[in-house]
Each structure stands twice: as C-alpha cells, then as structure tokens.
Amino acid sequence: MAEIFKEIKPEYVKENPIHLIGDRWMLITSGKMSSFNTMTASWGALGFLWNKPVAFCFVRPERYTFKFMEENTFFSLCFFSEKYRQALNICGTNSGKNFDKIKATKLTPIEGVTKTVIFKEADLVMELRKIYFTDIDKNNILEYDVLNNYEGSGFHRMYIGEILYCGIKSN
C-alpha cells in the first residue's frame, strides 16, 4: 500500500472539508476484504474532538453498510476525483445486499493499514476507529426544515471515528 498512498497527518489535508464531503462526496466502507460494503455519502465532517483528529459520518439503519459499521471496529472514508463521479453514483443508488458495486464500478478494493477496506483509485483515504455513536433524535432537531431530509426514511446513526491513518495518492 505504501506505493499507492503517502501517509500524511490529517491536519495537512489541503482540500476544504465542506467541499470535499459535500461536493466531491466520499465512500464510507466497513468490513474486511472477505466481507465488506461501501456506500456514497455527502454528509459528514472532519475536525478535532477529545484531543484526537476525527471524522463524523452518518448511516441510516436501513442501509446495508449499517450492518458492517455495527459489526466492525474500523471503517474508511475514501475521496475521489471527478473522474469517479459515476462510480460514486452507482454506490449511492444501489444496495450492496443484492448488487455487486465493485463489479459495476470497477473500483479496486485493497486492504488498508487497519485491515479495513480502502480503494486504490481514491485520491485521499482515511482509516478510522469508531470511538462514539449516537442516533439522530427527531425531538432534538431545532430547525424544522431539516426534517424534510427524512421524509419517508429513517433517521441516521452518527459515527465519530478517530483518524488513525490518512493517505494521499502517491505520484
């Protein structure tokens, strides 16, 4: 893996995290090479909490990835160039429960430092250890128009992960 990604400290990520997550999107992946799932997400955050570099991500319980997030300690966030937008669309609109996202996208899963799955084609990868989770509670939402994001679907579980490895594409 060392030849594919160069390790950097998370604080040296150059891209604006709002653009990185909200506009470029990311793949949230959990599991091991023998059994994993990935999903596209455009909600999340990068920051510093409890004296640790962290990332926040959100997964609905009805998503197949939720099972893997619950069963595994580690997960990854992978960010791609615009060239992979169609692959991210495929991963965000199909369930891995009954659809082979890897075959459809031709993305290459590889084992990361923490033994979780990352993707060779990513420009930026983060491997994280879950350190906290909580469920979004409808009663705690203060901006009522936010509820429009939940019409006809369940509320997310928020995971906070400590960033253990951060790598950028080697050239």
C-alpha positions as CSV (number, residue, x, y, z in Angstrom):
1,M,0.0,0.0,0.0
2,A,3.0,2.3,0.6
3,E,3.5,2.6,-3.1
4,I,-0.1,3.8,-3.7
5,F,-0.6,6.3,-0.8
6,K,1.7,8.5,1.1
7,E,0.8,8.9,4.8
8,I,0.1,12.5,5.9
9,K,-1.2,14.0,9.1
10,P,-4.9,14.7,8.9
11,E,-4.3,18.3,9.6
12,Y,-2.3,18.6,6.4
13,V,-5.3,17.7,4.1
14,K,-5.4,20.6,1.7
15,E,-9.0,20.4,0.5
16,N,-11.7,22.3,2.2
17,P,-13.7,19.6,4.1
18,I,-17.1,21.2,3.2
19,H,-16.2,20.9,-0.5
20,L,-14.5,17.5,0.0
21,I,-17.6,15.9,1.6
22,G,-20.5,18.0,0.4
23,D,-19.4,18.4,-3.3
24,R,-17.0,15.6,-4.1
25,W,-18.7,13.0,-1.8
26,M,-17.0,10.1,-0.2
27,L,-17.3,6.3,0.1
28,I,-17.9,5.0,3.6
29,T,-16.6,1.5,3.8
30,S,-16.6,-1.0,6.6
31,G,-15.6,-4.7,6.9
32,K,-12.6,-6.8,5.8
33,M,-11.6,-7.8,2.3
34,S,-13.5,-11.1,2.8
35,S,-16.8,-9.2,3.5
36,F,-17.4,-5.5,3.3
37,N,-19.8,-2.9,2.0
38,T,-19.4,0.6,0.7
39,M,-21.8,3.5,0.3
40,T,-21.6,7.0,-1.0
41,A,-22.1,9.9,1.4
42,S,-22.2,13.6,1.2
43,W,-22.9,14.3,4.9
44,G,-20.1,14.4,7.4
45,A,-17.4,16.4,9.0
46,L,-13.7,16.5,9.8
47,G,-12.3,18.0,12.9
48,F,-10.7,17.7,16.3
49,L,-12.5,16.2,19.3
50,W,-11.4,14.7,22.6
51,N,-7.8,15.6,21.6
52,K,-8.0,13.4,18.5
53,P,-8.3,14.1,14.8
54,V,-11.8,12.8,13.9
55,A,-14.3,12.4,11.2
56,F,-18.1,12.2,11.6
57,C,-20.2,10.2,9.2
58,F,-23.9,9.3,9.1
59,V,-25.5,6.0,8.1
60,R,-29.2,5.1,8.1
61,P,-30.1,1.8,9.8
62,E,-31.8,0.6,6.7
63,R,-28.6,0.8,4.6
64,Y,-26.7,-2.4,4.1
65,T,-23.5,-0.6,5.2
66,F,-25.1,-0.1,8.7
67,K,-24.6,-3.8,9.4
68,F,-20.9,-3.6,8.7
69,M,-20.5,-0.4,10.7
70,E,-22.1,-2.1,13.7
71,E,-20.1,-5.3,13.4
72,N,-16.6,-3.8,12.8
73,T,-14.3,-1.5,14.8
74,F,-12.7,0.2,11.8
75,F,-14.1,1.9,8.7
76,S,-12.7,4.1,6.0
77,L,-13.6,7.3,4.2
78,C,-12.3,7.5,0.6
79,F,-12.4,10.6,-1.6
80,F,-12.1,10.5,-5.4
81,S,-11.5,12.9,-8.3
82,E,-14.5,13.9,-10.5
83,K,-13.4,11.1,-12.9
84,Y,-15.1,8.7,-10.5
85,R,-18.4,10.5,-10.1
86,Q,-20.3,7.8,-11.9
87,A,-18.9,5.1,-9.6
88,L,-20.0,7.1,-6.6
89,N,-23.4,7.5,-8.1
90,I,-23.6,3.7,-8.5
91,C,-22.5,3.1,-4.9
92,G,-25.1,5.6,-3.7
93,T,-28.1,4.3,-5.6
94,N,-27.7,0.6,-5.3
95,S,-27.6,-1.7,-2.2
96,G,-24.7,-4.0,-1.8
97,K,-27.1,-6.5,-0.4
98,N,-28.2,-7.6,-3.8
99,F,-25.9,-5.7,-6.2
100,D,-22.1,-6.1,-6.8
101,K,-21.0,-2.5,-6.6
102,I,-17.3,-3.4,-7.1
103,K,-18.0,-5.3,-10.3
104,A,-20.3,-2.4,-11.6
105,T,-17.8,0.4,-10.7
106,K,-14.6,-1.5,-11.4
107,L,-13.1,0.1,-8.3
108,T,-10.2,-1.8,-6.7
109,P,-10.6,-2.6,-3.0
110,I,-7.4,-3.1,-1.1
111,E,-6.6,-3.8,2.5
112,G,-5.6,-0.7,4.5
113,V,-3.3,-0.3,7.5
114,T,-6.1,-1.2,9.9
115,K,-7.2,-4.2,7.8
116,T,-10.3,-2.3,6.7
117,V,-11.0,-1.8,3.0
118,I,-9.9,1.3,1.1
119,F,-9.9,1.9,-2.7
120,K,-6.8,2.1,-4.9
121,E,-8.4,4.8,-7.1
122,A,-9.0,7.2,-4.3
123,D,-7.0,10.5,-4.1
124,L,-7.4,10.6,-0.3
125,V,-8.1,7.8,2.2
126,M,-8.8,7.9,5.9
127,E,-8.9,4.9,8.1
128,L,-10.8,5.3,11.4
129,R,-11.6,3.5,14.6
130,K,-15.1,4.0,15.9
131,I,-15.0,5.9,19.2
132,Y,-18.6,7.1,19.5
133,F,-22.0,6.8,18.0
134,T,-25.4,8.3,18.6
135,D,-28.8,8.2,16.8
136,I,-30.3,11.4,15.4
137,D,-33.3,12.2,17.6
138,K,-36.2,13.9,15.9
139,N,-37.0,15.7,19.2
140,N,-33.6,17.3,19.2
141,I,-33.9,18.9,15.8
142,L,-34.3,22.6,16.2
143,E,-34.6,23.7,12.6
144,Y,-37.8,22.1,11.5
145,D,-37.0,22.3,7.7
146,V,-34.2,19.8,8.5
147,L,-37.0,17.2,8.9
148,N,-37.5,17.5,5.1
149,N,-34.3,15.3,4.8
150,Y,-36.2,12.5,6.5
151,E,-39.5,12.3,4.7
152,G,-40.2,8.6,4.1
153,S,-36.9,7.3,5.6
154,G,-35.3,6.7,9.0
155,F,-33.0,8.9,11.0
156,H,-29.3,8.4,10.7
157,R,-26.8,7.0,13.2
158,M,-23.8,9.3,13.6
159,Y,-20.4,7.7,14.0
160,I,-17.4,9.5,15.2
161,G,-14.1,7.9,14.2
162,E,-10.6,8.7,15.3
163,I,-8.4,9.1,12.2
164,L,-5.7,6.5,12.6
165,Y,-4.3,6.7,9.0
166,C,-4.6,9.4,6.4
167,G,-3.0,8.9,3.0
168,I,-2.9,10.8,-0.3
169,K,-2.3,9.3,-3.7
170,S,1.5,8.9,-4.4
171,N,2.7,10.2,-7.7
